[in-house]
Amino acid sequence: MGGPSAHNPVSAGGASPLRLDCDVLIIGGGLSAGWAAIGAARAGASVILVDKGYFGTSGVTATAGPGHWWVPPDGDLREQAIQRRHALSGGLADPHWMARIIDQTWRTLPTLAAYYQFPVDDKGVTQYRALRGPEYLRALRNLVQDLGVTILDHSPALELLLHDDGAVAGASGIRRQLNQAWTIRAAAIVMATGGCAFRSHLLGAHTNTGDGYLMAAEAGAQLSGMEFSNYYTVAQAKTTMTRSMSYAFARYFDSDNRELAIAPGPQMNDGLARALLKGAVFCTLDKTPLDIQAQLPQISPNVMLPFVRSGIDPYRDRFEVTLRGEGTVRGSGGLRVIDESCQTSVRGLFAAGDAATRELIAGATSGGGAQNSAWALSSGLWAGQGAAALARKNGRRINTPVKACGEAGLRPLREVARIDSRAVIAAVQREMLPLDKNLFRSGIGLEKSLQALDSIWIEIRNHAHAQPSSNAALAIRESAALTASARWCYRAAQARRESRGMHQRSDTPAQDAQYDYRLLTGGLDKVWTAADPRTHASTQTDMKESVA
């Protein structure tokens, strides 16, 4: 396998389309994208990474202090850890995959030591589990560059290219700062575009608009677990600061200064949400132990910044709070993977991190930061290695004809009309962010939201159009991806007529054994749902379309 090659060098003015080819194309710039690039490059592939933002600063990890699921191979520790997490998963996680990510994370993180200064505890033992996001992403970027990966920053992908046999052939997009189109032919692609937080002001998630889901679905990929997409995180009101560790010691009050019975723990969000639906809620962190107060700025240096700017001492004063939706960022839905290299149902298309479903390791629950970081690392490596192996086997096939498969916003079905992408996003948010629609669900409420979302989709699909080489194309594609993601989330939530994990419905409040399977969804103009036959034998003959 050779290095990347250019068919058409970039012109001095930046107007000519950029055409490249490589073995493996990574789409995304967060934690999983970095590990995917490392996995592919170390396997001998030539790799190009394209990121909507600047690889090393974009995505939710760059603003966080990611801890990893870190369990040593001692005695029964790993088995016990898996059993505890599996018991919380609603029966949908897979112990085999959980064991895989624990072992992969344990063996991989120390290999980053030449690029990341891991701390040492009082006994001189190196601590690998928790890293600081900015330094972690910088280390990955430096390692990726040293491995010879070509990086195109500020270069979002807009659509995938397919061979006649349905395998992926590459992608095209735009270099935003140059207003220049790009096309990259590749033998395999890793989709590592993150989840979708519906522009909820979740810290670091502004670029997580579901682009990867949309591009993959247009190529024929399936999604899984999209009903588990309603995790919310507490934040100081009017800020994006959703690092929530300090709220473990919070006390809450209503506007009449009455303390609310909201206890820290798994049910905190429900209690806080019900209080917020009645009015403003205020918080103080005055019960935070002094040693935690001292350590917090070292663990997450950005946490205190909004308080400092607003002149609030959170350990003394009361401040207003809100809940920010995390969509599939901490929900477990995403692209379905069909093998241990994280390949999707589209040949040559792999998924990693939040772009892939995390039901395999978290089931119906969030999984929290530790499981999710271990998944991002492991799935990224496996996807990169799998993509490199496929490229080695099949070659790049750059002289064969391909077709672009982007639809909404690029190839309208009817006459072109002006579509305001900001208005579209606001309309989607009105269905996906309110607590009484998404956190507290009902069959009737889901159906009403789906009717609104389907109408939005029809307008975009029929009339939206932007030149692929323009920045306007990115805006309209993001609004289309948000709409499509919302429809998959709610169609799956409607089909799962029970309550399980984070998916709670007031009209079906109990967990029901007949839904002991993962739920697949997909489709664009017609959204379908079906039981995953791999998780429930009796459903193998029960797969049917549900038409929007």
For each residue, the residues with C-beta under 8 A, 3 or more apart:
1: 23 44 45 46 388 391 392
2: 5 46
3: 22 46 148
4: 20 21 22 46 47 48 150
5: 2 20 21 22
6: 9 10 18 19 20
7: 19 20 21
8: 16 17 18 19
9: 6
10: 6 14 16 18 178 180
11: 14 15 16
12:
13: 16
14: 10 11 175 178 179 180
15: 11 180
16: 8 10 11 13 180
17: 8 180 181 182 183 469
18: 6 8 10 175 180 181 182 183
19: 6 7 8 182 183 184 185
20: 4 5 6 7 48 150 182 183 184 185
21: 4 5 7 170 184 185 186 396 398
22: 3 4 5 25 45 46 47 48 150 184 185 186 396
23: 1 40 45 46 47 186 187 188 387 388 391 392 396
24: 40 45 46 47 48 186 187 188 189 190 384 387 388 391
25: 22 47 48 49 50 170 171 184 186 188 189 190
26: 33 36 37 40 47 48 49 50 149 189 190 192 384
27: 33 50 157 171 189 190 191 192 193 212 215
28: 32 33 36 49 51 52 59 190 191 192 193 194 212 352 353 355
29: 33 34 49 51 52 53 54 55 56 58 59 153 192
30: 33 34 58 59 60 61 62 137 192 194 353 354 376
31: 34 35 59 61 66 136 137 140 353 373 376 377 380
32: 28 35 36 192 352 353 354 355 376 377 379 380 383
33: 26 27 28 29 30 36 37 49 51 55 190 192 352 353 380
34: 29 30 31 37 38 55 137 140 141 143 144 380
35: 31 32 38 39 108 140 352 376 377 378 380 381 384
36: 26 28 32 33 39 40 190 192 350 352 380 381 383 384 387
37: 26 33 34 40 41 47 49 144 147 149 384
38: 34 35 41 42 140 143 144 147 380 381 384
39: 35 36 42 43 380 381 382 383 384 385 388
40: 23 24 26 36 37 43 45 47 190 384 385 387 388
41: 37 38 44 45 47 144 147 148 149 384
42: 38 39 147 385
43: 39 40 384 385 388 389 392
44: 1 41 388 392
45: 1 22 23 24 40 41 384 387 388 391 392
46: 1 2 3 4 22 23 24 148
47: 4 22 23 24 25 26 37 40 41 147 148 149 150 384
48: 4 20 22 24 25 26 149 150 151 152 184 186
49: 25 26 28 29 33 37 55 144 149 150 151 152
50: 25 26 27 152 155 156 157 171 173 182 184
51: 28 29 33 54 55 58 151 152 153 154 155 156
52: 28 29 58 154 155 156 193 207 211 474
53: 29 57 58 59 153 154 207
54: 29 51 57 58 153 154
55: 29 33 34 49 51 58 137 141 144 151 153
56: 29 62 137 138 140 141
57: 53 54 62 134 137
58: 29 30 51 52 53 54 55 62 204 207
59: 28 29 30 31 53 62 137 194 204 205 207 208
60: 30 63 64 194 202 203 204 205 208 329 354
61: 30 31 64 66 133 136 137 204 373 376
62: 30 56 57 58 59 133 134 137 204
63: 60 133 134 203 204 243 302
64: 60 61 133 203 204 243 300 369
65: 130 131 132 133 243 299 300
66: 31 61 130 131 133 136 369 373
67: 70 129 130 131 369 370 373
68: 105 109 128 129 130 131 370 373 374 377
69: 81 101 102 105 370 371 373 374
70: 67 105 106 109 128 129 370 374
71: 77 78 81 102 106
72: 77 78 106
73: 77 78 103 106
74: 77
75:
76: 79 80
77: 71 72 73 74 80 81
78: 71 72 73 81 82 99 102 103
79: 76 82 83
80: 76 77 83 84
81: 69 71 77 78 84 85 102
82: 78 79 85 86 95 98 99 102
83: 79 80 86 87 95
84: 80 81 87 88
85: 81 82 88 89 93 98 361 362 367 371
86: 82 83 89 93 95 98 363
87: 83 84
88: 84 85 363 365
89: 85 86 92 93 362 363 364 365 501
90: 363 364 365 500 501 511
91: 363 516
92: 89 225 359 363 364 500 501 516 517 518 535
93: 85 86 89 97 98 359 360 361 362 363
94: 97 98 360 361
95: 82 83 86 98 99
96: 99 100
97: 93 94 100 101 360 361
98: 82 85 86 93 94 95 101 102 360 361
99: 78 82 95 96 102 103
100: 96 97 103 104 340 378
101: 69 97 98 104 105 361 371 374 375 377 378 379
102: 69 71 78 81 82 98 99 105 106 374
103: 73 78 99 100 106 107
104: 100 101 107 108 374 377 378 381 382
105: 68 69 70 101 102 108 109 374 377 378
106: 70 71 72 73 102 103 109
107: 103 104 110 111
108: 35 104 105 111 112 377 378 381
109: 68 70 105 106 112 128 377
110: 107 113 118 126 128
111: 107 108
112: 108 109 115 116 139 140 143
113: 110 116 118 126
114: 143
115: 112 139 140 142 143
116: 112 113 131 135 136 139
117: 135
118: 110 113 126 127 128 131
119: 126 127
120: 124 125 126 127
121: 124 125 127
122:
123:
124: 120 121
125: 120 121
126: 110 113 118 119 120
127: 118 119 120 121 130
128: 68 70 109 110 118
129: 67 68 70 370
130: 65 66 67 68 127 299
131: 65 66 67 68 116 118 135 136
132: 65 135 136 299 301
133: 61 62 63 64 65 66 136 137
134: 57 62 63 137 138
135: 116 117 131 132 138 139
136: 31 61 66 116 131 132 133 139 140
137: 30 31 34 55 56 57 59 61 62 133 134 140 141
138: 56 134 135 141 142
139: 112 115 116 135 136 142 143
140: 31 34 35 38 56 112 115 136 137 143 144
141: 34 55 56 137 138 144 145 151
142: 115 138 139 145 146
143: 34 38 112 114 115 139 140 146 147
144: 34 37 38 41 49 55 140 141 147 149 151
145: 141 142 148 149 151
146: 142 143
147: 37 38 41 42 47 143 144
148: 3 41 46 47 145
149: 26 37 41 47 48 49 144 145
150: 4 20 22 47 48 49
151: 48 49 51 55 141 144 145
152: 48 49 50 51 155 175 182
153: 29 51 53 54 55
154: 51 52 53 54 175 176 177
155: 50 51 52 152 173 174 175 176 182
156: 50 51 52 173 174 176 211 474
157: 27 50 160 171 172 173 193 211 215
158: 171 172 173 174 215 406 410 468 473 474 477
159: 171 172 173 215 218 404 405 406 410 468 477
160: 157 168 170 171 189 215 216 218 219 349 404 405 406
161: 168 169 170 171 172 183 185 402 403 404 405
162: 166 167 168 169 219 402 403 405
163: 166 167 168 169 397 400 402
164: 400 401 403
165: 347
166: 162 163 220 346 347
167: 162 163 346 347 348 394
168: 160 161 162 163 171 186 188 189 219 346 347 348 349
169: 161 162 163 185 186 397 400 402
170: 21 25 160 161 183 184 185 186 189 402
171: 25 27 50 157 158 159 160 161 168 183 184 186 189 215
172: 157 158 159 161 181 182 183 184 404 468
173: 50 155 156 157 158 159 181 182
174: 155 156 158 179 180 181 182 468 469 470 471 473 474
175: 14 18 152 154 155 178 179 180 181 182
176: 154 155 156 179 471 474
177: 154
178: 10 14 175
179: 14 174 175 176 469 470 471
180: 10 14 15 16 17 18 174 175 469
181: 17 18 172 173 174 175 468 469
182: 17 18 19 20 50 152 155 172 173 174 175
183: 17 18 19 20 161 170 171 172
184: 19 20 21 22 25 48 50 170 171 172
185: 19 20 21 22 161 169 170 396 397 398 402
186: 21 22 23 24 25 48 168 169 170 171 189 391 396
187: 23 24 348 387 390 391 394 395 396 397
188: 23 24 25 168 348 349 350 386 387 388 390 391
189: 24 25 26 27 160 168 170 171 186 348 349 350 387
190: 24 25 26 27 28 33 36 40 350 351 352 380 383 384 387
191: 27 28 212 215 216 335 344 349 350 351 352 355 356
192: 26 27 28 29 30 32 33 36 212 351 352 353 355 380 383
193: 27 28 52 157 208 211 212 213 355
194: 28 30 59 60 205 207 208 212 329 353 354 355
195: 205 208 210 326 327 328 329 330 331 333 334 354 355
196: 208 209 210 213 229 327 328 329 481 482 485
197: 200 202 205 208 325 326 327 328 329
198: 209 325 327 428 429 432 433 482 485 486
199: 205 206 209 425 429 482
200: 197 205 324 325 326 327 429 433
201: 235 240 324
202: 60 197 205 208 233 240 242 324 325 326 327 329
203: 60 63 64 235 240 241 242 243
204: 58 59 60 61 62 63 64
205: 59 60 194 195 197 199 200 202 208 326 327 329
206: 199
207: 52 53 58 59 194
208: 59 60 193 194 195 196 197 202 205 327 329 354
209: 196 198 199 478 481 482 485
210: 195 196 213 214 328 481 482 484 485
211: 52 156 157 193 214 215 477 478 481
212: 27 28 191 192 193 194 215 216 335 351 355
213: 193 196 210 216 217 223 334 335 355 481 484 485 488
214: 210 211 217 218 408 477 480 481 484 485
215: 27 157 158 159 160 171 191 211 212 218 219 406
216: 160 191 212 213 219 221 335 344 346 349 351 355
217: 213 214 220 221 223 484 522 523 524
218: 159 160 214 215 405 406 407 524
219: 160 162 168 215 216 346 349 405
220: 166 217 345 346
221: 216 217 335 336 344 345 346 349 351 522
222: 335 336 344 345 520 521 522
223: 213 217 226 333 334 335 336 357 488 520 521 522
224: 333 334 335 336 357 359 518 519 520 521 532
225: 92 228 331 332 333 334 357 358 359 364 492 518 519
226: 223 229 328 333 334 485 488 489 491 492 493 519 521
227: 333 489 492 493 495 496 503 519
228: 225 331 332 333 359 364 365 501 502 503
229: 196 226 327 328 331 333 438 489 493
230: 325 331 438 439 441 489 493 502 503
231: 269 325 326 327 329 330 331 366 502
232: 269 273 323 324 325 326 435 439
233: 202 242 244 323 324 326 330
234: 242 244 247 250 268 269 272 283 321 322 323 324
235: 201 203 239 240 241 242 244 321 322 323 324
236: 239 241 306 307 310 312 319 320 321 322
237: 280 319 320 321 322
238: 320 322
239: 235 236 306
240: 201 202 203 235 324
241: 203 235 236 302 303 305 306
242: 202 203 233 234 235 324 326
243: 63 64 65 203 246 300 302 303
244: 233 234 235 247
245: 248 296 299 300 303
246: 243 249 250 285 288 292 296 303 314
247: 234 244 250 264 268 283 285
248: 245 264
249: 246 264 285 287 288 289 292
250: 234 246 247 262 264 283 284 285 287
251: 259 283 284 286 287
252: 259 260 262 272 275 281 282 283 321
253: 257 258 259 260 281 282 283 284 318
254: 257 258 260 275 278 279 280 281 282
255: 279 280 282
256:
257: 253 254
258: 253 254
259: 251 252 253
260: 252 253 254 271 275 281
261: 271
262: 250 252 268 271 272 275
263: 267 268 271
264: 247 248 249 250 268
265: 268
266:
267: 263 270 271
268: 234 247 262 263 264 265 271 272
269: 231 232 234 272 273 323 439
270: 267 273 274 439
271: 260 261 262 263 267 268 274 275
272: 234 252 262 268 269 275 276 281 321 323
273: 232 269 270 276 277 323 435 439 440
274: 270 271 277 278
275: 252 254 260 262 271 272 278 279 281
276: 272 273 279 280 281 322 323 435
277: 273 274 435 436
278: 254 274 275
279: 254 255 275 276
280: 237 254 255 276 320
281: 252 253 254 260 272 275 276 320 321
282: 252 253 254 255 318 319 320 321
283: 234 247 250 251 252 253 314 318 319 320 321
284: 250 251 253 314 315 316 317 318 319
285: 246 247 249 250 288 314 315
286: 251 315 316
287: 249 250 251
288: 246 249 285 292 293 315
289: 249 292 293
290: 293 294
291: 294 295
292: 246 249 288 289 295 296
293: 288 289 290 296 315
294: 290 291 297
295: 291 292 298 299
296: 245 246 292 293 299 300 303 304
297: 294 300 301 303 304
298: 295 301
299: 65 130 132 245 295 296
300: 64 65 243 245 296 297 303
301: 132 297 298 304 305
302: 63 241 243 305
303: 241 243 245 246 296 297 300
304: 296 297 301 307 308 314
305: 241 301 302 308 309
306: 236 239 241 309 310
307: 236 304 310 312 313 314 319
308: 304 305 311
309: 305 306
310: 236 306 307 319
311: 308
312: 236 307 317 319
313: 307 316 317
314: 246 283 284 285 304 307 317 319
315: 284 285 286 288 293
316: 284 286 313
317: 284 312 313 314
318: 253 282 283 284
319: 236 237 282 283 284 307 310 312 314
320: 236 237 238 280 281 282 283
321: 234 235 236 237 252 272 281 282 283
322: 234 235 236 237 238 276
323: 232 233 234 235 269 272 273 276 435 439
324: 200 201 202 232 233 234 235 240 242
325: 197 198 200 202 230 231 232 432 433 438
326: 195 197 200 202 205 231 232 233 242 329 330 331 366
327: 195 196 197 198 200 202 205 208 229 231 331 432 485 489
328: 195 196 197 210 226 229 331 332 333 334 354 485 489
329: 60 194 195 196 197 202 205 208 231 326 354
330: 195 231 233 326 366 367 368 372
331: 195 225 228 229 230 231 326 327 328 366 502
332: 225 228 328 357 358 359 362 363 364 365 366 367
333: 195 223 224 225 226 227 228 229 328 357 359 488 489 492
334: 195 213 223 224 225 226 328 351 354 355 356 357 358
335: 191 212 213 216 221 222 223 224 344 351 355 356 357
336: 221 222 223 224 344 345 357 520 532
337: 342 343 344 350 351 356 357 360 379
338: 343 344 345
339: 342 343 386
340: 100 382
341: 350 382 383 385 386 387 389
342: 337 339 350 351 352 356 379 382 383 386
343: 337 338 339 347 348 349 350 383 386 390
344: 191 216 221 222 335 336 337 338 349 350 351
345: 220 221 222 336 338
346: 166 167 168 216 219 220 221 349
347: 165 166 167 168 343
348: 167 168 187 188 189 343 387 390 394
349: 160 168 188 189 191 216 219 221 343 344 346
350: 36 188 189 190 191 337 341 342 343 344 383 384 386 387
351: 190 191 192 212 216 221 334 335 337 342 344 355 356 379 383
352: 28 32 33 35 36 190 191 192 342 355 356 376 379 380 382 383 384
353: 28 30 31 32 33 192 194 356 375 376 379 380
354: 30 32 60 194 195 208 328 329 334 358 372 376
355: 28 32 191 192 193 194 195 212 213 216 334 335 351 352
356: 191 334 335 337 342 351 352 353 375 379 383
357: 223 224 225 332 333 334 335 336 337 360 518
358: 225 332 334 354 361 362 367 371 372 375
359: 92 93 224 225 228 332 333 362 363 364 518
360: 93 94 97 98 337 357
361: 85 93 94 97 98 101 358 367 371 374 375
362: 85 89 93 332 358 359 365 366 367 371 372 375
363: 86 88 89 90 91 92 93 332 359 501
364: 89 90 92 225 228 332 359 500 501 502 503
365: 88 89 90 228 332 362 501 502
366: 231 326 330 331 332 362 372 502
367: 85 330 332 358 361 362 370 371 372 375
368: 330 371 372
369: 64 66 67 372 373
370: 67 68 69 70 129 367 373 374
371: 69 85 101 358 361 362 367 368 374 375
372: 330 354 358 362 366 367 368 369 375 376
373: 31 61 66 67 68 69 369 370 376 377
374: 68 69 70 101 102 104 105 361 370 371 377 378
375: 101 353 356 358 361 362 367 371 372 378 379
376: 30 31 32 35 61 352 353 354 372 373 379 380
377: 31 32 35 68 101 104 105 108 109 373 374 380 381
378: 35 100 101 104 105 108 374 375 381 382
379: 32 101 337 342 351 352 353 356 375 376 382 383
380: 31 32 33 34 35 36 38 39 190 192 352 353 376 377 383 384
381: 35 36 38 39 104 108 377 378 384 385
382: 39 104 340 341 342 352 378 379 385 386
383: 32 36 39 190 192 341 342 343 350 351 352 356 379 380 386 387
384: 24 26 35 36 37 38 39 40 41 43 45 47 190 350 352 380 381 387 388
385: 39 40 42 43 341 381 382 388 389
386: 188 339 341 342 343 350 382 383 389 390
387: 23 24 36 40 45 187 188 189 190 341 348 350 383 384 390 391
388: 1 23 24 39 40 43 44 45 188 384 385 391 392
389: 43 341 385 386 392 393
390: 187 188 343 348 386 387 393 394
391: 1 23 24 45 186 187 188 387 388 394 395 396
392: 1 23 43 44 45 388 389
393: 389 390
394: 167 187 348 390 391 397
395: 187 391
396: 21 22 23 185 186 187 391
397: 163 169 185 187 394 400
398: 21 185
399:
400: 163 164 169 397
401: 164
402: 161 162 163 169 170 185
403: 161 162 164
404: 159 160 161 172 410
405: 159 160 161 162 218 219
406: 158 159 160 215 218 409 410 411 468 477
407: 218 410 411 461 524
408: 214 457 460 461 464 477 480 483 484 524
409: 406 419 460 464 465 466 473 476 477 479 480
410: 158 159 404 406 407 465 466 468 473 477
411: 406 407 465
412: 415 416 461 462 463 464 465
413: 461 462
414: 462 463
415: 412 463
416: 412 463 464 465
417: 463 464
418:
419: 409 424 459 460 463 464 476 479
420: 423 424
421: 424 425 475 476 478 479
422: 425 426 479
423: 420 426 427
424: 419 420 421 427 428 456 459 460 479 480 482 483
425: 199 421 422 428 429 478 479 482
426: 422 423 429 430
427: 423 424 430 431 452 456
428: 198 424 425 431 432 453 456 479 482 483 486
429: 198 199 200 425 426 432 433
430: 426 427 433 434 452
431: 427 428 434 437 438 449 452 453 486 490
432: 198 325 327 428 429 437 438 449 486 489
433: 198 200 325 429 430 437 438
434: 430 431 437 438
435: 232 273 276 277 323 438 439 440
436: 277 439 440 445
437: 431 432 433 434 440 441 445 449
438: 229 230 325 431 432 433 434 435 441
439: 230 232 269 270 273 323 435 436 504
440: 273 435 436 437 504 506
441: 230 437 438 445 446 493 503 504 505 506
442: 445 446 505 506 507
443: 446 447 494 497 505 507 508
444: 447 448 507
445: 436 437 441 442 448 449
446: 441 442 443 449 450 490 493 494
447: 443 444 450 451 494
448: 444 445 451 452
449: 431 432 437 445 446 452 453 486 490
450: 446 447 453 454 487 490 491 494 548
451: 447 448 454 455
452: 427 430 431 448 449 455 456
453: 428 431 449 450 456 457 483 486 487 490
454: 450 451 457 458 487 548
455: 451 452 458 459
456: 424 427 428 452 453 459 460 483
457: 408 453 454 460 461 480 483 484 487 525
458: 454 455 461 462
459: 419 424 455 456 462 463 464
460: 408 409 419 424 456 457 463 464 476 479 480 483
461: 407 408 412 413 457 458 464 480 524 525
462: 412 413 414 458 459
463: 412 414 415 416 417 419 459 460
464: 408 409 412 416 417 419 459 460 461 476 479 480
465: 409 410 411 412 416 476
466: 409 410 470 472 473 475 476 477
467: 470 472 473
468: 158 159 172 174 181 406 410 473
469: 17 174 179 180 181 473
470: 174 179 466 467 473
471: 174 176 179 474 475
472: 466 467 475 476
473: 158 174 409 410 466 467 468 469 470 476 477
474: 52 156 158 174 176 471 477 478
475: 421 466 471 472 478 479
476: 409 419 421 460 464 465 466 472 473 479 480
477: 158 159 211 214 406 408 409 410 466 473 474 480 481
478: 209 211 421 425 474 475 481 482
479: 409 419 421 422 424 425 428 460 464 475 476 482 483
480: 214 408 409 424 457 460 461 464 476 477 483 484
481: 196 209 210 211 213 214 477 478 484 485
482: 196 198 199 209 210 424 425 428 478 479 485 486
483: 408 424 428 453 456 457 460 479 480 486 487
484: 210 213 214 217 408 457 480 481 487 488 524
485: 196 198 209 210 213 214 226 327 328 481 482 488 489
486: 198 428 431 432 449 453 482 483 489 490
487: 450 453 454 457 483 484 490 491 527 548
488: 213 223 226 333 484 485 491 492 521 522 527
489: 226 227 229 230 327 328 333 432 485 486 492 493
490: 431 446 449 450 453 486 487 493 494
491: 226 450 487 488 494 495 521 527 528 529 546 548
492: 225 226 227 333 488 489 495 496 519 521 529
493: 226 227 229 230 441 446 489 490 496 503 505
494: 443 446 447 450 490 491 497
495: 227 491 492 519 521 529 546
496: 227 492 493 500 503 515 519
497: 443 494 505 508 512 515
498: 505 508 510 511 512 515
499: 503 504 505 508 509 510 511
500: 90 92 364 496 503 511 515
501: 89 90 92 228 363 364 365
502: 228 230 231 331 364 365 366
503: 227 228 230 364 441 493 496 499 500
504: 439 440 441 499 509
505: 441 442 443 493 497 498 499 508 509
506: 440 441 442 509
507: 442 443 444
508: 443 497 498 499 505 512
509: 499 504 505 506
510: 498 499
511: 90 498 499 500 515
512: 497 498 508 515
513: 516
514:
515: 496 497 498 500 511 512 519
516: 91 92 513 535 536
517: 92 531 532 535 536 539
518: 92 224 225 357 359 531 532 534 535
519: 224 225 226 227 492 495 496 515 529 530 531 532
520: 222 223 224 336 529 530 531 532
521: 222 223 224 226 488 491 492 495 527 528 529 530
522: 217 221 222 223 488 527 528
523: 217 526 527 528 545 548
524: 217 218 407 408 461 484 527
525: 457 461 548
526: 523 545 547 548
527: 487 488 491 521 522 523 524 546 547 548
528: 491 521 522 523 545 546 547
529: 491 492 495 519 520 521 546
530: 519 520 521 542 543 544 545
531: 517 518 519 520 535 536 539 542 543
532: 224 336 517 518 519 520 535 536 539
533: 536 537 539 540 543
534: 518
535: 92 516 517 518 531 532 539
536: 516 517 531 532 533 539
537: 533 540
538: 541 542
539: 517 531 532 533 535 536 542 543
540: 533 537 543
541: 538
542: 530 531 538 539
543: 530 531 533 539 540
544: 530
545: 523 526 528 530
546: 491 495 527 528 529
547: 526 527 528
548: 450 454 487 491 523 525 526 527
